[in-house]
Amino acid sequence: MTTPSTLQGAGLGLRRALLPELLALDTGAVDFLECAPENWIGVGGAHGQGLAQLAERFTLACHGLSLSLGGPAPLDHGFVRQIRGFLDRHRVALFSEHLSYCTDDGHLYDLIPMPFTDEAVRHTARRIGEVQDALGRRIAVENISYYAAPYQAMSEIDFLRAVLSEADCDLLLDINNLVVNACNHRYDASRFLVQLPPERVACLHVAGHYDEAPGLKIDTHGASVQADVWALLADAYQYLGPRPTLLERDFNLPPLPDLLEEVQHIRNLQTPVKALRHG
C-alpha cells in the first residue's frame, strides 16, 4: 500500500462553475485543488481537458461522496476500481471519504450518521480496510455534520478515535462540522479537538454554515467562513501544526477573488505557526 504525497498549504474546492477562472489562475494562488471524483470520472470534452490541465499545474486531492463506508450494502468494487484509475491518472495526493453511509436499497442522497457502537466501529473499519486495499493507498475519513443522533453507546470522539485505530486510516478534520456539531449537540469543540490523535490528521476543511437559531447551526457550504470556525482553525494549528487546509464552497459561489481572500486567510493563520515550528 502506498502512502500519498503530503499536501501543503491552503487549497480550494474545484467546482465546474469555477473551471474557466481556475484555468487562468496563477499557479501560486492556491497550493492545491480538491474535487469529488464522482463528478469527473468519465467526463470528456472541454471539462475533462480542463481538469487534466489543472492536475498538471496544481497538486490535486479528491474527496469522495458515495462510497458509503458505513453502509449495509456491499461495497461497489467496480466503482472503487474506477476511483483508483482516476487517482492514479491524475497523481492525486490524498483521497478522503465521509465517515457515514449514503446507500441502502439505492442512494439516499444524504450523509447518514453512524450509530456510535462497537459493532459500527468494526463494520466501518473493515470496509475502510477493503477500500484501502483496493485503492493501494491510505485514505482519510471525514467527521460529518449531523442533526439527529443515532444510538450512542459511546461519545462521538471515542467512536472517531476507535475507527481511526481499528481501520489504521487517517482523518480529514472538518473544522466547520466540528463547530456545527459542538453547538447542536452541546459539547466543547476545543476539548474534542485536543482528544484527536495528531499523527492521523492528514488535512483540514473549513466552510460556511448558517445560524438558524441560538444553539442550532446548519452546515451549508454556501456562505463565507464564520469567525468561530476561523478561531477553531487557529487553535487546530496550534495543536496539530499548520496542516494542509481546504476552503469548501459548493453553491452561492462568489467571485473567485473573494474565495482567494479566504484561501489567503488560511495561509495567514498558517504562517506564524510555520515560523514558530521551523524557527
N, C-alpha and C positions, 0 to 999 in steps of 0.2 A: 504494500500500500504506500503510495507516495504522499509526501507532505507538501501541501501547496505553498507556493512562494508567499512571502509575507506582504500584505498590503501595508501601505504607509499613508499618513496624512489625512486629507479630507476629500471625500468623494460626493458624487451627485447621482441620483437615480436617472437612468437612461429611459426616457419616455419618447414614444414615436412623435408626439407633437413637438418635441424639442430637437428632433433629428437635424433639420437644416441648420439651426443655430449651433448645435454641438459640432457639426462637421466644420464650421467656420471658426471654432473656438481655438484660442492659443493653447498649446499643449500644457503649459504650466498653470492654466486657470483652475484646473482641478487635478487631484492626484490619481483618482481612479473613477470609473463609472460602474454602476451596478444595474443589471437588468434581470427580468424574470425570463428564464429560458422558454417557458410555455408560450410567451408572446413572440418568440423569434425563431423557434425550431421550424424548419421547412419554409421560412419566409425568403422569397427571392426578390427579383426586381430591384428597384431603387432602394427600398428599405433594407433588403438583405445586403446589398452592396455598401450601403451606408454603415450598417453595423460592422461589416468586415473592415471598413476603413477606420472606424473608431477603435476597434480591437487592435489594430496595428499601431495606433498612436497613443492609446491610453491603456493602462492596466485595467482589466475587466474582472468584476466579481459577479456572481449570479445568486439570486435569491428566489428559490422555488416557491410555488404556490399550491401545488396539487398532489404531492406525493402521499399526503395523508399518513404521516409517520405513526400516529397513534390509532389509526382506523382499524375496524374489524375485518374489512375485506382484504384478500391477499394483495401484496404489492404488485403493481403493474410493471413487471420486469422488462417488457418491451419498451415502455416509456423510459425506464431507468437507462436502458441502453442508448436511447435517443439523447438523453441528457448527457451521458458520458461522451458521446460523439461531439456534442455541442461544446462541452467543456474542453475537450482535447483540441478541437479545431481552433478555438479562439484563445487557447492557453489561459484559461480562467484561473485566477489566483485563489479564489475562495468560493465554495458552494455552500449555501445555507438553506435551511428549510424551517418551517414553523413547528414548534412543539405543540401539536394539536392534531385534530383529524378533520377531514372535509369531505369524506365519502362514506357511504353505507351501501345502499342499493342505487348507486349513482352519485353524482356530485351534489353536495349540499350548498355550494356557493357561499360558504362562510367558514370561518375558522372556529371549530368547536373545542372548548377547553377539555382537557383530560380530567378524569377523577384522580385525586391525589391519593393513590393507594399503592401498596407494594406490587400488586398484580399489574397495575398500569405501568409502573416503572419497568418491570421485567418485560412486558409485552412491547412497550415502545423501544426500550433499549435493544431488544432482539431485532426489531425491524430497522432501527438505525444501523445496527451492525450489518444487516443484509445490504442496505444501501451503500455503506462504506465499502464493503467488499466488492459490490457490483461496479461502483464508480472507480475503485482503485485509489481512493483518497479519503482523508479525514474530512468530515463535514462539520458544520456548526449548526446548532438548533437555536431558534429564537424564542424568547419568552413572549407570549402573545398577550394582548389585552383581552379581558373577558368581563362579563357583567353578571351573568347567572352562574354561580359556582356549583359544579357538580359535587358529588360526595367527597369529603376531605377527611381522610384518616391521618393525614399529615399536613403540615403547612406547605404553602407554595414554594418557599425557599428550600425546604427539605426535599420536596419532590424534585425540584430542578437539580439540586446537587446530586441526588440519587441517580437520576437519569444520566447525567454527565459522567458519573463514575462508572455505572454499570455498562454504558454503551462505549465508554472511552472515546467520547467525541468532544467537540469544542462548543463554545457558547457565542452566539451573536446576541449581545445585550442591547435590547431596545430601551433606551432611556425614557422615551416618551411613554411606552407601555408601562414601564415601572412606575412613573409618576401617576398615570391614569389608574392603575390597579391599586396603588397605595392609597389614593384618595377614595376610590369606590369601595374598597374592602377594608379600609380603616387599619392600615398598618404603616410602619415607618419606612419610607423608601431608603433613607440613608442607612438604617440598620440592615435592611435587605441587601443593599449594595456591598457592605463590608463582610457579609457572610458568603459572598461568591468566591470560588477558587480562582485567583487572578491568572494562574497559568493556563486556564481553559478559555479565557475571554479572547477571542480572535478578532472581534470587530464590534463596533457600536453603531446604533442607528439613532437619529433624532428626527422628529417630525412634529407637526402641529396637532393640537386637539381643541375641542370645544367645551367650554364650561357651561354645561346645561343648567346646573343649579349648584348652590353650595353643597359640597360633598358628592357631586356627580360630574365626572368628566367623560366625554365621548371621544374616542380615538378616531380622527378623521383623515389625517394625511392630506388635508385640504386647506391648510392655513399655515401661517408663519409659526416658527418655533416659539413657544411661550417662555417667559422668564424663569418659571420654576423648572422647566426642562434644561435650560441653559445652566442654571445653578447646579442641578444634579450632575450634569455633564462635567462641569468643572470639578466637582467632588470626585467623580469617577476617575478623572485624570490624576488626581492626587493619590488615589488608591491604586489604580491599575497602571499608571503611566499613560502617555499620550497614544492610546490605541487608535488605529485607523477608524474613522467615523464617517458615516454616510448621511447626507441630508435626503430624506424621503419626501417627495411631494407627488401625489397621484392625480389630483384634479384641482380646479380653480388655479391653474398654473399662472403665476405672474410672469412679467417679462424676465428673460434669463438673467439680466444684470441683478435683479432682486434676489434670485436664487444664489447667484455667485456671492452676493454680500453675506448671505448666511453661511455659505461654504467658507468664506474668509473669516467669519466669526469663529467657526470651528478651529481654523488654523490659529487665530489669535489666542484661543484658550489653550491650545496645544503648545504654543511656542515657549512660554515660561517654564512649563514642566519639562520640555525637551532640554532647555538650557540648564535647568537645575540638575537633571539626571546625567547630563554629559559635561557638566562644568567641572 
